[in-house]
Amino acid sequence: MTNERMKAIKIVDELIAYFFAHQLTDLTIDLNYGLSQLEISVQGSCDQKPDDLDQLKEVLNSERQEELEEYYSSLLGESRNYHELNLLGALVDSADISYQNQQLSITVYRKRS
């Protein structure tokens, strides 16, 4: 399996872990592994907006750190805490996050090299 595909798996894993950490278990996941970009969307029903959603949006829209991503991707999955989301933010280029009508939606984008 290619390194890019392994990163896609880890990104999906971390997004699912975020939803599970907020007790969201009825999820829909879409993954588009395109030639130039990876796009992963996760949606789920949520009674109330998660308290840390603004922080998550900031972290996932921070600048991608290509020079450190091999190291960071190896650390993903080691433990389950907010530090993991910082690592995830270093692996994606941008994210769209919305909470409307008790529906949480997170879409992350990663340009392929």
PLY file of the C-alpha trace (Angstrom):
ply
format ascii 1.0
element vertex 113
property float x
property float y
property float z
element edge 112
property int vertex1
property int vertex2
end_header
0.00 0.00 0.00
1.31 3.46 -0.85
2.29 6.01 1.77
-0.45 8.39 0.58
-3.08 5.70 1.07
-1.79 4.96 4.56
-2.14 8.66 5.40
-5.71 8.61 4.07
-6.50 5.69 6.41
-5.03 7.52 9.39
-6.96 10.70 8.58
-10.24 8.74 8.40
-9.37 6.99 11.66
-8.79 10.29 13.48
-12.00 11.81 12.18
-13.99 8.78 13.31
-12.25 8.94 16.71
-13.35 12.60 17.03
-16.97 11.67 16.33
-16.86 8.70 18.73
-15.27 10.87 21.44
-18.36 13.09 21.19
-20.70 10.07 21.37
-21.70 10.30 17.71
-22.04 6.78 16.36
-24.43 7.06 13.40
-21.93 8.25 10.78
-21.73 8.61 7.04
-18.23 8.63 5.54
-17.36 9.62 1.98
-13.85 9.34 0.61
-12.70 10.58 -2.77
-9.13 9.52 -3.51
-8.67 11.62 -6.64
-5.60 12.05 -8.79
-4.77 15.48 -7.42
-6.61 15.63 -4.09
-7.93 13.49 -1.28
-11.31 14.54 0.09
-12.81 12.91 3.17
-16.25 13.81 4.54
-17.78 12.55 7.77
-21.32 13.45 8.86
-23.32 12.47 11.90
-26.34 13.39 13.98
-25.52 15.46 17.04
-27.95 16.81 19.65
-25.75 19.82 20.39
-22.73 21.51 18.87
-19.45 20.12 20.32
-17.72 22.63 22.61
-14.39 22.25 20.81
-15.68 22.66 17.25
-14.17 26.12 16.79
-10.78 24.82 17.99
-11.06 21.89 15.61
-11.79 24.22 12.70
-8.74 26.30 13.56
-6.47 23.26 13.85
-7.66 21.64 10.60
-7.25 24.89 8.68
-3.75 25.57 9.95
-0.90 25.35 7.49
0.02 21.85 6.35
3.53 20.91 7.48
4.86 18.74 4.67
8.37 18.63 6.10
7.06 16.99 9.29
4.17 14.92 8.00
6.02 11.59 7.86
6.86 11.95 11.53
3.39 13.23 12.45
1.57 10.52 10.53
3.55 7.88 12.40
2.35 9.40 15.70
-1.35 9.32 14.78
-3.20 6.60 16.61
-0.69 6.38 19.47
-3.09 7.91 22.00
-6.50 9.52 22.04
-6.29 13.16 23.04
-6.53 16.62 21.53
-2.85 16.47 20.55
-3.89 13.97 17.88
-6.04 16.62 16.20
-3.05 18.95 16.03
-1.15 16.19 14.24
-4.08 15.68 11.90
-4.12 19.41 11.13
-0.51 19.15 9.96
-1.52 16.48 7.39
-4.44 18.25 5.70
-4.54 21.40 3.61
-7.95 22.66 4.69
-11.30 21.69 6.15
-14.95 22.66 6.01
-16.86 22.18 9.25
-20.53 22.84 9.82
-23.16 22.19 12.44
-26.72 22.73 11.22
-30.04 21.11 12.13
-28.31 18.80 14.63
-26.02 17.51 11.87
-22.23 17.72 12.25
-20.26 17.65 9.00
-16.48 17.68 8.65
-14.73 17.58 5.27
-10.95 17.63 4.99
-8.86 18.16 1.87
-5.32 17.04 1.16
-3.50 17.80 -2.07
-1.68 14.78 -3.40
1.97 15.08 -4.29
0 1
1 2
2 3
3 4
4 5
5 6
6 7
7 8
8 9
9 10
10 11
11 12
12 13
13 14
14 15
15 16
16 17
17 18
18 19
19 20
20 21
21 22
22 23
23 24
24 25
25 26
26 27
27 28
28 29
29 30
30 31
31 32
32 33
33 34
34 35
35 36
36 37
37 38
38 39
39 40
40 41
41 42
42 43
43 44
44 45
45 46
46 47
47 48
48 49
49 50
50 51
51 52
52 53
53 54
54 55
55 56
56 57
57 58
58 59
59 60
60 61
61 62
62 63
63 64
64 65
65 66
66 67
67 68
68 69
69 70
70 71
71 72
72 73
73 74
74 75
75 76
76 77
77 78
78 79
79 80
80 81
81 82
82 83
83 84
84 85
85 86
86 87
87 88
88 89
89 90
90 91
91 92
92 93
93 94
94 95
95 96
96 97
97 98
98 99
99 100
100 101
101 102
102 103
103 104
104 105
105 106
106 107
107 108
108 109
109 110
110 111
111 112
